[in-house]
Amino acid sequence: MKKLLLFFLICGYAFSQTNCELCVEQNGFYCGDDESNWTQYSPLGCVPNGLGGIFYLNDNWEDCVDGSDEANAVPTTLEDCGLYNESCDTVFVEIPVIEIITQTDTIVETIIETEYITEYLTDTIVEFQEIIITEYVDCATGLPCNSGMQEVINKSKNTGLLYDLNGKVIKRPEGIYIENGLIKYKL
């Protein structure tokens, strides 16, 4: 197994932003990493310069204890943050190289089979005869004359109830129903 040696440079800003870099994002002035040089007007060491309409830079008030934010001070840049960062270290990391060995075998066989299929075709003849059954229909209801519906229709005139086509009382009208002697439908 082979091993490779890999070098990484790890600096303080590599994993998270420092207070200085956060201050640069706000266009502020950084008082330095020494917390004793910070005041309540320079939170996390950053003197605001325009963020939210607050301008404390060069306002004749010492927002850093040493007064470095006055006397024509300019906002801190990322290059200035290099002065405050930690020194870089070199870290050695061993990365193993994994070798994968695969072995393949190829087997070739020829199989020949003969299959005979016999098909029979049959035809079916169906004779169709139309049978017409004549049924008389009541002109008033549109139902067959011998269905017994006339009794249900007459019963609905007197009771005021709703009936289905089988003559059973229903609670609310659905589909085809009978009410007050009339056949009605509701979709």
Residue pairs with C-beta under 8 A, 6 or more apart in sequence:
1 96
1 97
1 98
1 99
2 96
2 97
2 99
3 94
3 95
3 96
3 97
4 94
4 95
4 97
5 92
5 93
5 94
6 92
6 93
6 94
6 95
7 90
7 91
7 92
8 90
8 91
8 93
9 88
9 89
9 90
10 88
10 89
10 91
11 85
11 86
11 88
12 18
12 85
12 86
13 21
13 81
13 85
17 25
18 81
18 84
18 85
19 30
19 33
19 44
19 45
19 46
20 30
20 33
20 45
20 76
20 80
20 81
20 84
20 85
21 78
21 81
22 44
22 46
23 29
23 30
23 44
23 45
23 46
23 76
24 30
24 75
24 76
24 77
24 78
24 80
24 81
26 46
26 48
26 49
26 51
27 49
27 50
27 51
27 75
28 46
28 47
28 48
28 49
28 51
28 57
28 75
28 76
29 42
29 46
29 47
29 49
29 57
29 63
29 64
29 68
29 69
29 73
29 74
29 75
29 76
30 45
30 46
30 47
30 76
30 80
30 81
30 84
31 37
31 38
31 42
31 45
31 46
31 47
31 63
31 64
31 65
31 66
31 68
31 69
32 45
32 64
32 68
32 84
33 45
33 84
35 45
36 65
37 45
37 64
37 65
37 66
37 68
38 44
38 45
38 64
38 65
39 62
39 63
39 64
39 65
41 47
41 56
41 61
41 63
42 56
42 63
42 64
42 69
45 64
47 56
47 57
47 63
47 64
47 69
48 54
48 55
48 56
48 57
49 55
49 56
49 57
49 75
56 63
56 69
57 63
57 69
57 73
57 75
58 69
58 70
58 71
58 72
58 73
59 70
60 70
61 70
62 69
62 70
63 69
135 144
135 145
136 144
136 145
137 143
137 144
137 145
138 144
138 145
138 150
141 149
141 150
141 153
141 183
142 183
143 149
143 183
148 167
149 165
151 167
152 163
152 165
152 167
152 178
153 178
153 181
153 182
153 183
154 181
155 163
155 167
156 162
156 163
156 178
156 179
156 180
156 181
157 180
157 181
160 180
161 169
162 169
162 170
162 171
162 172
162 173
162 177
162 178
162 179
163 169
163 170
163 177
163 178
163 179
164 170
164 175
164 176
164 177
164 178
165 176
165 177
165 178
170 177
173 179
173 184
173 186
174 186
175 185
175 186
176 183
176 184
176 185
177 183
177 184
177 185
177 186
178 184
